[in-house]
Amino acid sequence: MDRLWAVIRYEFQPPAFNTARRRSVLTKKAATETESALQAQARLGLIALLSSPSVPEDVLQGGGLISFALNVYNPIWGTSVMFEGIRYLSYLSNTQHEKNFERIIPKRGASDVLYFASNHLGIVSIYFEEPAQSKQELPGIWWSFVHGSLRDIPIEGHTDGFKIRDLRLMGSHYPDGGLTSRWSVLPPRPRATWLVNLDDRTHSNLYFKSLDCGKPGITGFSACMVDGDLVDLHYHTKGESLEFYHDGGGDRRHAVWLYFPIEQGERIFEVWRRRKKPNFCRDIPMLRTNRGRVFVLGTHINQHDIDNKYDCLTSFPTPKQARFWFSCHEGCVDYLAFDTEDKRHDKNEFLRPLQGTSALRSSGAPAQTFASSAPLKDVVEVVPCKSWAPGSAGIVGLVFTYSDGHRETLGQVRLDHLLAPIKAEPTGDIWLGLRYLARGSVVEAIRLIPSNGETIYCGSTSEAGLHWRNAKWQGRLDWFFWYGMTFLTYHSQPIPDQHIGRILEMEGGREWERKRESTTDLHIPFSPLSSDRSVGGGLVIIDP
C-alpha cells in the first residue's frame, strides 16, 4: 500500500486542463467513452505500470520513496517509463544495472548546475545547461535546478520506483538555495535569487509563480485572498481572458479579490512589507508604484497591531528588472523570491516561534478587515461590481474613473462581475442603499443623483428595507470589508495624515525620481489607515 500511495500521490493539484488530457489518452484505449470504461482503463494502466518497475531489484526494497546518489561528472545511465501519455524518468545511476538502462551524455559536458522539469507526478526531463523552454510558462510544468560543487558532492535523488520525484544536493537542508524550489518560469539568474519568508507557519516545497511588473500594456493587478491569506497574484492586459478567476479556487464563495488599476507610464517600482511576525503568523507584502501609489496585499492594520514596522525588500530601477516570484503552495503565498538588490535592513531571516494565541490566525487578530479608500472629488464615472457569492445580489465594490483618466477602487472588484458604468455629475450626490445586518451591512443598490437636494425612494420591492446614505463629490469614502460584510465611512479630509503612501515615502523616499531627470507630481493613493468605522450603521459622517 505504501508503494501504491507513493506512485499515485500528487505533489500538487494539477491544472484543470490535465483532466481533459487524461481523458483524451484513456479514450484511445477504452472500449467506450463512458465514465466506467475510462475508470477501468485508468486502473489497467496503473496495474501495467506497477507490474513493470524500472528500478533495479536490489534497489527496490520496501515501500515509499527510494533514495539514490549520482555524480554528474561520471558516466550516467537512466531508465524511464510511460504513464498516461507522459514519459517520466525512473532512475539515474553511474552504473548500467540492466540492458534497459540508456547512456545519458551531456552535449557540452557536465557542469555545476543540473536543471530538471517536473509535473505533479514526477520529473519528466533533465538538462545539463539551462533550457530555453524554462523562460516561458508551460501549463503543469515546474522548473528547478541543483547547483553546487557537483564534482565533489553527489546529487541525491528520490524515486517511487517508477518516477523520480526530486533531485537535490546531497546533505542539503530545506530551505537553503533552490533545492526544494520549483519555478513556473526560471529566473534569468537562478543562482542569484534570494528568498523572503512571509509566513512562519509550517511549509512544504516552494512552487514559485512569476509576476511581471514591467511588461508593456499592463493595466492593473489583482490579488486573491482566502481567510485573510494571499493566495494568488495576476497582472491585467487589455483583451485578456478572465478565466484565471476560476483557477486555484479563485471563484470559491469566500475568495476576496482586490483590484489595483494603474495608468499609462505607471509601474511597480518597489516591494515592501509590513512586519507583523512573530506576534502574528505572517507579514503583509505591499507593492509601490513610481507614482507613489501602494497596493496592500493583506488585511488592514487595527488596534491589535503592535509597533508597525515597514521594510523595503527591493526595487526595480528599470521595467526589464520589474518582476518577482511568489510561492503559492499549501493555500497561501508564504515566500517571495527576487533577483534584484536586497534592500532589507536585516538580511539574516530565520523562522521564529510564534507568540500568543492570535498568532496562528491567518491575518493575526480578531475584528480583522480589508480596507480601501478613494477620493470623491473629480469622479466622472462609477462602475459597480456585483457579488459573485451564490444567491447574493449585493454590490461588493466600485471602480472610480476621474477627470484626468486615472482610476481607483473601493471594496472588492472582479473584472468579470462589473455592471454598466454610471456617469457622475460633480454637482450631484452618490447614494448607497445598505441593508443592516447583525455584524455590519451589505450594499445592495447605488444611485448617482445629478443635482443636490433630491431624495432617494425605493425603486423596486427588492429595495424595500434599505437604508439610503449619501455623500457629496468631495472628501473621500472609506470602504472596509470582511467577506460579505461592509463598513463605510465618509471623511471631508481627502488624504489622511497616516496614509500608507506618505508613510512609505517617509521611510524610503522617492527613489524613482533619482532615476530620471524630470520629476512627476505625487499621485496620492487612497487607502484608509484610520481604524474608526461604522459596524452596523452604514455610511457615517465622521468629520463633516
C-alpha positions, -999 to +999 in steps of 0.1 A: +000+000+000+029+024+008+043+017-027+009+023-044+005+056-025+040+067-034+033+061-071-001+079-074+005+107-049+002+142-063+029+167-054+004+195-060-030+198-076-026+197-114-041+224-136-077+218-148-066+210-184-049+178-171-084+162-167-091+167-204-056+155-213-060+123-193-095+117-207-081+120-243-053+095-235-077+070-219-103+073-246-079+060-272-076+026-254-110+024-237-139+004-253-163+033-249-162+068-236-184+062-206-171+071-172-170+035-161-150+025-192-125+053-186-121+044-150-115+008-159-088+018-184-071+040-158-069+010-134-055-012-162-029+015-169-019+017-132-017-021-130+006-022-161+028+004-145+031-014-112+040-047-130+069-033-149+093-015-125+122+004-140+144+003-109+169-025-102+156-053-080+184-048-054+174-011-051+136-016-050+131-026-014+102-018+010+076+009+003+077+046-001+104+066-018+138+052-026+170+073-024+199+071-047+232+091-053+245+104-086+277+121-096+271+142-128+308+142-137+309+104-141+291+084-168+253+084-163+227+058-172+190+061-167+156+045-172+122+059-180+085+048-181+054+060-200+023+066-179-009+081-192+008+097-222+037+112-204+073+098-201+089+101-167+125+095-156+125+065-133+161+061-121+196+075-126+228+058-119+266+059-125+263+022-133+245+004-161+225-021-140+204-037-167+201-036-205+172-012-204+195+015-189+203+041-215+235+062-215+229+099-210+257+121-225+257+158-219+263+177-252+288+201-236+300+180-207+289+182-170+288+215-151+280+225-115+243+231-124+217+205-132+182+216-144+151+195-144+114+198-153+086+181-134+048+179-131+025+168-103+037+131-105+074+133-111+104+145-132+099+144-170+134+156-182+168+168-170+192+193-186+229+199-182+226+235-194+198+260-190+169+250-213+153+277-234+118+263-225+123+274-189+118+310-198+082+306-206+053+291-187+042+256-198+009+245-182+015+220-155+053+221-157+076+234-130+114+240-134+141+235-108+179+233-106+206+218-084+238+238-080+270+234-060+303+217-062+288+188-082+322+173-089+328+167-052+292+165-038+268+139-054+232+146-062+206+128-041+176+116-059+142+102-047+121+078-068+089+060-061+102+031-081+087+044-114+091+081-114+119+103-099+102+127-076+131+150-066+167+158-071+188+178-046+224+183-034+235+155-011+232+166+025+212+198+017+186+210+041+154+230+035+151+258+027+187+265+016+192+275-020+168+264-047+169+228-037+133+223-029+120+251-051+100+248-083+095+277-107+068+282-133+095+303-151+131+301-142+147+335-131+172+349-156+199+344-129+187+314-109+217+312-086+214+349-078+178+346-063+172+353-027+141+345-006+119+364+018+098+344+043+063+359+048+048+332+069+061+314+100+036+285+099+047+251+086+060+249+050+064+223+023+081+226-011+081+260-027+063+265-060+071+299-074+049+316-099+062+347-118+047+382-116+058+405-144+055+441-132+071+459-161+056+443-192+042+469-217+004+470-217-002+461-181-035+479-170-036+467-134-031+439-109-054+416-089-048+398-057-069+368-044-073+364-006-088+335+013-093+337+051-070+367+052-042+349+033-028+360+000-032+330-024-026+344-059-015+375-079-023+384-115-014+412-139-041+425-164-038+434-200-064+447-225-084+420-241-072+392-218-092+361-209-108+363-175-107+325-169-079+330-143-106+339-118-116+303-117-082+288-113-069+276-080-103+281-062-104+318-070-142+316-076-150+300-043-176+317-022-151+331+004-125+343-021-118+380-018-104+398-050-086+431-047-081+451-079-054+478-083-056+497-117-026+515-130-023+542-156-001+546-187+035+551-176+029+538-141+045+505-130+055+487-098+088+502-086+093+487-051+082+458-029+076+464+008+063+445+037+045+454+069+063+435+097+039+415+119+059+385+129+064+370+155+033+384+172+013+373+142+019+345+117+027+365+086+040+397+072+019+418+047+035+425+013+029+458-004+036+469-040+046+506-045+045+523-079+066+550-095+036+574-088+037+567-050+006+546-050+005+515-028-012+481-033-016+464+001-018+426-002-034+419+031-057+430+058-059+464+074-039+474+105-060+477+136-057+482+174-042+447+178-012+456+156+018+465+178+045+488+168+040+487+130+073+484+111+078+487+073+107+472+054+116+479+018+126+445+002+138+456-032+133+480-061+131+477-099+151+505-114+141+495-150+110+479-164+131+449-175+140+442-139+104+447-127+095+411-118+094+388-088+082+353-078+058+342-052+054+307-037+017+297-038+017+262-024-004+248+005-031+275+004-011+308+008+018+328-005+045+320+020+077+331+002+088+358-022+118+355-044+139+382-061+170+385-083+173+423-078+191+442-050+183+430-015+174+462+005+162+446+037+176+460+070+181+425+084+191+400+057+195+371+081+160+359+083+150+328+103+119+310+115+109+322+149+084+307+174+050+324+170+040+344+201+005+344+215-028+326+207-037+350+179-005+344+160-019+313+143-048+332+129-044+338+092-043+376+095-033+377+131-061+394+150-098+393+156-121+420+142-100+420+110-110+437+078-097+446+044-096+483+037-098+505+006-103+542+001-108+567-027-113+605-031-147+616-043-136+648-060-134+648-098-150+614-102-167+613-137-177+576-138-186+548-114-187+511-123-202+489-096-190+453-091-217+428-081-212+399-057-201+365-071-214+346-040-243+323-049-277+339-041-262+373-034-274+404-052-251+428-033-226+453-046-191+444-032-170+472-048-168+503-070-144+515-097-140+552-099-127+570-131-115+606-126-114+636-149-077+630-155-083+594-166-068+575-137-088+550-117-092+540-081-112+511-065-133+506-034-140+472-019-137+440-039-135+440-077-136+412-102-135+424-138-159+396-149-186+409-125-187+446-134-220+462-140-227+490-165-209+523-159-228+552-144-219+588-153-212+611-123-222+648-121-199+669-099-229+689-086-247+657-076-245+631-049-237+594-046-263+574-028-258+539-015-286+516-003-275+495+026-292+466+044-282+464+080-272+430+094-260+419+129-223+424+122-223+451+095-241+460+064-244+450+027-245+475-001-274+464-024-281+494-045-264+526-059-278+558-073-259+588-087-281+619-085-273+647-109-282+676-085-281+681-048-312+681-026-331+652-042-343+622-021-340+585-029-370+563-027-371+525-032-372+518-069-385+482-065-397+457-040-362+442-038-350+475-023-376+476+005-359+480+038-328+496+025-312+525+044-300+551+019-270+572+027-255+598+006-222+617+001-212+647-020-184+645-046-159+659-021-136+644+005-131+606+005-150+574+010-135+545+031-148+510+024-138+484+050-150+449+044-147+413+055-162+389+030-200+397+029-199+425+055-192+461+045-184+491+068-185+525+051-172+559+064-171+593+048-144+619+055-142+655+044-104+652+045-093+638+012-059+625+024-053+611+059-020+621+076-013+585+084-018+574+048+003+544+038+017+563+007+030+590+030+044+565+055+064+547+028+076+580+014+089+590+048+106+556+052+121+552+017+118+585-001+111+586-039+139+567-054+123+567-089+128+604-091+166+599-089+164+576-119+152+603-143+158+640-150+123+652-146+100+646-117+064+637-116+039+651-091+030+626-064-003+610-071-015+600-036-032+566-033-062+565-011-063+535+013-075+543+049-053+539+079-080+550+104-095+522+124-127+542+130-156+526+112-193+520+114-201+485+124-238+485+117-248+520+108-238+521+071-224+554+059-215+577+087-202+613+086-172+613+108-157+648+103-180+670+083 
